[in-house]
């Protein structure tokens, strides 16, 4: 008996056109095994609503887009027996890369057939789910700036970062991680479920998405002349070796800051108050991973 698979396509993610994606699905999906239904999302939270309504009706729900699209789709099915599939089509594709999913669309579609399924952790920030990375500070500020721009894509993101980094000031954060208290001045805080932001830029090289912990990455202010070095360290998975990065693992993180401001969940910005609660939800999402993914 064929399994029902719902493909949810975000038409604007990554600034890439996706008009031809339905044809690729028809061409490369094993239709003797799957009965595909394809829909395009239309606006904020639409993908989440579609995914939520698919629970109990579809065996597999596939997000076609970047980390933001994956967040929406996964948020609709997290905690259920519905399986998440991912076809990477965004700017960074952080979760897809971490899970070993091919960046080649045809190969990613083909891999849905063998369907190696893993149960992975998810995070919650003030009750809202994230699956790859959440954060506050500079990266959240950039996500907020980026969200108001007309152009999407990695190059636009980098340009925004270069323009904003000179004027951004670090903040003081009061952190309580599993009952232990820390006071830190930081350029940004990242709550890492996987190891990377996207584009193989790893802030927490030893993070596991199946260990029931979040890696709290405290990135301290560093001289601008070391900006390139920090980028190279992330690509070479040595960011944790510099004095500018401190990593503390925990299950429950309470952060207090002096003023409200942006946070991001899988790259999508939101404005929150001075108190933020971040928690891990172990083994809460079933997802198809790539052949190269190593269970950790």
RODO-2510 file (C-alpha; in nm, 4 decimals, decimal comma):
residues 296
     n   res          X          Y          Z
     1     x     0,0000     0,0000     0,0000
     2     x     0,1370     0,3437    -0,0945
     3     x     0,2259     0,5922     0,1784
     4     x     0,0839     0,9420     0,1501
     5     x     0,3474     1,2176     0,1302
     6     x     0,2662     1,5881     0,1510
     7     x     0,5197     1,8303     0,0010
     8     x     0,4942     2,1882     0,1324
     9     x     0,6877     2,4311    -0,0880
    10     x     0,7815     2,7804     0,0296
    11     x     0,7947     2,9804    -0,2961
    12     x     1,0229     3,2578    -0,1619
    13     x     1,2782     3,0810     0,0628
    14     x     1,6408     3,1493    -0,0211
    15     x     1,5397     3,3853    -0,3022
    16     x     1,5180     3,0826    -0,5332
    17     x     1,2357     3,0122    -0,7770
    18     x     1,0625     2,6793    -0,7227
    19     x     0,8207     2,6615    -1,0139
    20     x     0,9968     2,3493    -1,1405
    21     x     0,9996     2,1618    -0,8089
    22     x     0,6719     1,9712    -0,8671
    23     x     0,8166     1,8274    -1,1887
    24     x     1,1337     1,7225    -1,0033
    25     x     0,9228     1,5485    -0,7385
    26     x     0,7277     1,3626    -1,0069
    27     x     1,0528     1,2693    -1,1813
    28     x     1,2627     1,1518    -0,8860
    29     x     1,0181     1,0374    -0,6156
    30     x     0,9530     0,6648    -0,5948
    31     x     0,5824     0,6811    -0,6838
    32     x     0,5425     0,3059    -0,6405
    33     x     0,6029     0,3695    -0,2705
    34     x     0,4604     0,7209    -0,2215
    35     x     0,1423     0,8969    -0,3242
    36     x     0,2513     1,2633    -0,3380
    37     x     0,0406     1,5727    -0,2784
    38     x     0,2087     1,9075    -0,3491
    39     x     0,1061     2,2450    -0,2087
    40     x     0,2648     2,5916    -0,2040
    41     x     0,2549     2,7918     0,1199
    42     x     0,1224     3,1447     0,1075
    43     x     0,2362     3,3774     0,3832
    44     x     0,3691     3,3560     0,7385
    45     x     0,2611     3,0465     0,9391
    46     x     0,0688     2,8990     0,6454
    47     x     0,3137     2,6080     0,6149
    48     x     0,2714     2,5331     0,9857
    49     x    -0,1076     2,5241     0,9530
    50     x    -0,0915     2,2948     0,6491
    51     x     0,1479     2,0592     0,8304
    52     x    -0,0666     2,0570     1,1449
    53     x    -0,3721     1,9583     0,9430
    54     x    -0,1710     1,6779     0,7768
    55     x    -0,1087     1,4918     1,1047
    56     x    -0,2948     1,1618     1,0975
    57     x    -0,3618     1,1947     0,7244
    58     x    -0,0094     1,1743     0,5825
    59     x     0,2765     0,9444     0,6799
    60     x     0,5368     1,1928     0,5584
    61     x     0,5346     1,5728     0,5409
    62     x     0,8197     1,7251     0,3407
    63     x     0,9424     2,0831     0,3844
    64     x     1,0779     2,2322     0,0619
    65     x     1,2710     2,5436     0,1629
    66     x     1,5285     2,6666     0,4149
    67     x     1,5538     2,6498     0,7924
    68     x     1,2606     2,8882     0,8378
    69     x     1,0362     2,6669     0,6256
    70     x     1,1591     2,3576     0,8086
    71     x     1,0761     2,5314     1,1367
    72     x     0,7196     2,6044     1,0269
    73     x     0,6529     2,2539     0,8942
    74     x     0,8217     2,0783     1,1867
    75     x     0,6327     2,3004     1,4338
    76     x     0,3091     2,1626     1,2899
    77     x     0,4016     1,7956     1,3387
    78     x     0,6415     1,7936     1,6372
    79     x     0,5344     1,5463     1,9044
    80     x     0,3348     1,3350     1,6576
    81     x     0,4153     1,0146     1,4657
    82     x     0,4221     1,2051     1,1364
    83     x     0,7670     1,1963     0,9754
    84     x     0,9469     1,5080     0,8518
    85     x     1,1291     1,5058     0,5203
    86     x     1,3439     1,7959     0,3994
    87     x     1,4292     1,9149     0,0487
    88     x     1,6897     2,1917     0,1065
    89     x     1,6039     2,5069    -0,0845
    90     x     1,7106     2,7936     0,1426
    91     x     2,0045     3,0251     0,1997
    92     x     2,1886     2,8325     0,4729
    93     x     2,0102     2,4974     0,5140
    94     x     2,1728     2,4440     0,8538
    95     x     1,9574     2,1556     0,9770
    96     x     1,9659     1,9795     0,6394
    97     x     2,3445     1,9945     0,6253
    98     x     2,3786     1,8719     0,9833
    99     x     2,1494     1,5773     0,9103
   100     x     2,3530     1,4794     0,6053
   101     x     2,0768     1,5571     0,3555
   102     x     2,2040     1,6177     0,0029
   103     x     2,2019     1,9766    -0,1228
   104     x     2,1186     1,8342    -0,4668
   105     x     1,7405     1,8510    -0,4959
   106     x     1,7079     1,5363    -0,7071
   107     x     1,9231     1,3344    -0,4639
   108     x     1,7292     1,4664    -0,1640
   109     x     1,4021     1,3569    -0,3256
   110     x     1,5407     1,0118    -0,4081
   111     x     1,6615     0,9681    -0,0483
   112     x     1,3028     0,9916     0,0803
   113     x     1,2511     0,6391    -0,0545
   114     x     1,4977     0,4514     0,1686
   115     x     1,3781     0,6817     0,4479
   116     x     1,6319     0,6377     0,7282
   117     x     1,4376     0,7790     1,0220
   118     x     1,5836     0,9220     1,3433
   119     x     1,4165     1,0738     1,6485
   120     x     1,5728     1,4124     1,7186
   121     x     1,5416     1,6726     1,9931
   122     x     1,3681     2,0055     1,9515
   123     x     1,4024     2,3258     2,1489
   124     x     1,1467     2,5716     2,2793
   125     x     1,2003     2,9427     2,3333
   126     x     0,9191     3,0938     2,5376
   127     x     0,7089     2,7991     2,4223
   128     x     0,7846     2,8368     2,0494
   129     x     0,9678     2,5461     1,8813
   130     x     1,3049     2,5559     1,7098
   131     x     1,4991     2,2662     1,5655
   132     x     1,8403     2,3864     1,4516
   133     x     1,9427     2,7071     1,6287
   134     x     1,7938     2,9936     1,8269
   135     x     1,9694     3,3016     1,9519
   136     x     1,9799     3,6587     2,0712
   137     x     2,2274     3,9383     2,0267
   138     x     2,3949     4,0197     1,6957
   139     x     2,2612     3,7293     1,4872
   140     x     1,9052     3,7997     1,6055
   141     x     1,9567     4,1680     1,5216
   142     x     2,0727     4,0733     1,1708
   143     x     1,7763     3,8381     1,1254
   144     x     1,5465     4,1261     1,2142
   145     x     1,7220     4,3641     0,9699
   146     x     1,7297     4,0943     0,6999
   147     x     1,3564     4,0259     0,7374
   148     x     1,2716     4,3808     0,6294
   149     x     1,4853     4,3677     0,3136
   150     x     1,3502     4,2990    -0,0336
   151     x     1,6265     4,0576    -0,1321
   152     x     1,6862     3,7146     0,0221
   153     x     1,9888     3,4854    -0,0024
   154     x     2,3277     3,4276     0,1589
   155     x     2,5063     3,7214    -0,0087
   156     x     2,2435     3,9677     0,1149
   157     x     2,2784     3,8243     0,4664
   158     x     2,6568     3,8719     0,4606
   159     x     2,6221     4,2299     0,3340
   160     x     2,3784     4,3102     0,6160
   161     x     2,6199     4,1621     0,8701
   162     x     2,9141     4,3697     0,7466
   163     x     2,7060     4,6887     0,7508
   164     x     2,5733     4,6326     1,1035
   165     x     2,8722     4,4841     1,2876
   166     x     3,0580     4,8150     1,3326
   167     x     2,7741     4,9789     1,5239
   168     x     2,6417     4,6832     1,7233
   169     x     2,7210     4,6873     2,0965
   170     x     2,7437     4,3779     2,3213
   171     x     2,4904     4,3306     2,5999
   172     x     2,5057     4,1909     2,9518
   173     x     2,3095     3,8698     3,0065
   174     x     2,2122     3,6981     3,3303
   175     x     2,1947     3,3242     3,2605
   176     x     2,0626     3,0437     3,4749
   177     x     2,1507     2,7074     3,3178
   178     x     2,0112     2,4021     3,4998
   179     x     2,0214     2,5962     3,8262
   180     x     2,3726     2,7397     3,7885
   181     x     2,4035     3,1181     3,7505
   182     x     2,6332     3,2997     3,5075
   183     x     2,6763     3,6699     3,4289
   184     x     2,8199     3,7362     3,0838
   185     x     2,8743     4,0289     2,8497
   186     x     2,8235     3,8856     2,5040
   187     x     2,8176     3,9858     2,1396
   188     x     2,5563     3,7166     2,0927
   189     x     2,4107     3,4026     2,2488
   190     x     2,3322     3,0964     2,0391
   191     x     2,1263     2,8039     2,1635
   192     x     2,2514     2,5223     1,9462
   193     x     2,0597     2,2025     1,8890
   194     x     2,2722     2,1175     1,5856
   195     x     2,6296     2,2373     1,5446
   196     x     2,5834     2,4982     1,2736
   197     x     2,4046     2,8112     1,1624
   198     x     2,4067     2,7024     0,7982
   199     x     2,6449     2,7002     0,5020
   200     x     2,8686     2,4689     0,7115
   201     x     2,9475     2,7456     0,9621
   202     x     2,9763     2,5496     1,2889
   203     x     2,9546     2,7466     1,6134
   204     x     2,9366     2,4381     1,8372
   205     x     3,1256     2,1606     1,6578
   206     x     3,0414     1,8863     1,9086
   207     x     2,6692     1,9576     1,9444
   208     x     2,4357     1,6598     1,9227
   209     x     2,0751     1,6745     1,8145
   210     x     1,9962     1,3566     2,0084
   211     x     2,1627     1,4066     2,3492
   212     x     1,8782     1,5857     2,5275
   213     x     2,0906     1,8985     2,5720
   214     x     2,1282     2,2414     2,4157
   215     x     2,4700     2,3990     2,3685
   216     x     2,4604     2,7551     2,5027
   217     x     2,7243     2,9322     2,2945
   218     x     2,8387     3,2605     2,4456
   219     x     3,0176     3,4593     2,1754
   220     x     3,2130     3,7433     2,3315
   221     x     3,3007     4,0721     2,1634
   222     x     3,6009     4,0233     1,9376
   223     x     3,8125     4,2770     1,7455
   224     x     3,6838     4,3504     1,3960
   225     x     4,0166     4,2487     1,2493
   226     x     3,9446     3,8942     1,3738
   227     x     3,6129     3,8743     1,1877
   228     x     3,7610     3,6696     0,9042
   229     x     3,9416     3,4433     1,1510
   230     x     3,6146     3,3729     1,3336
   231     x     3,4531     3,2825     1,0013
   232     x     3,7373     3,0458     0,9167
   233     x     3,7138     2,8853     1,2611
   234     x     3,3452     2,8125     1,2065
   235     x     3,4110     2,6557     0,8663
   236     x     3,6975     2,4452     1,0076
   237     x     3,4958     2,3441     1,3165
   238     x     3,7359     2,5103     1,5616
   239     x     3,5162     2,7943     1,6922
   240     x     3,5169     2,6311     2,0361
   241     x     3,8972     2,6609     2,0515
   242     x     3,9035     3,0414     2,0663
   243     x     3,8841     3,2475     2,3857
   244     x     3,5932     3,4388     2,2328
   245     x     3,3562     3,1400     2,2471
   246     x     3,2346     2,9713     2,5657
   247     x     2,9988     2,6717     2,5495
   248     x     2,7840     2,5499     2,8387
   249     x     2,5435     2,2581     2,7900
   250     x     2,2066     2,2416     2,9590
   251     x     1,8416     2,1408     2,9465
   252     x     1,6748     2,4515     3,0850
   253     x     1,8114     2,8012     3,0264
   254     x     1,6663     3,1213     3,1686
   255     x     1,8096     3,4418     3,0222
   256     x     1,7495     3,7917     3,1580
   257     x     1,8619     4,1074     2,9759
   258     x     1,8062     4,4737     3,0522
   259     x     1,5888     4,5601     2,7523
   260     x     1,3472     4,3782     2,5187
   261     x     1,4722     4,2970     2,1714
   262     x     1,4881     4,0469     1,8886
   263     x     1,5537     3,6768     1,9144
   264     x     1,5583     3,4305     1,6286
   265     x     1,4271     3,0779     1,5950
   266     x     1,5952     2,8954     1,3064
   267     x     1,6781     3,2331     1,1535
   268     x     1,3275     3,3790     1,1803
   269     x     1,3154     3,6891     1,4045
   270     x     1,0720     3,7641     1,6849
   271     x     1,0663     4,0382     1,9494
   272     x     1,0653     3,9224     2,3110
   273     x     1,0833     4,0860     2,6524
   274     x     1,3630     4,0909     2,9063
   275     x     1,3044     3,7321     3,0274
   276     x     1,3481     3,4342     2,7981
   277     x     1,3102     3,0652     2,8795
   278     x     1,4762     2,8079     2,6544
   279     x     1,4208     2,4347     2,7024
   280     x     1,5045     2,1088     2,5253
   281     x     1,2337     1,8578     2,4303
   282     x     1,4156     1,5246     2,3801
   283     x     1,3337     1,2913     2,0895
   284     x     1,0256     1,4888     1,9905
   285     x     1,0523     1,4843     1,6098
   286     x     1,0838     1,1986     1,3597
   287     x     1,2898     1,3020     1,0578
   288     x     1,4435     1,1377     0,7512
   289     x     1,8208     1,1863     0,7596
   290     x     2,0908     1,1441     0,4983
   291     x     2,3150     0,8398     0,4630
   292     x     2,6154     1,0266     0,6037
   293     x     2,4435     1,1302     0,9274
   294     x     2,6033     0,9780     1,2347
   295     x     2,3732     0,9087     1,5288
   296     x     2,5179     1,0964     1,8235
***
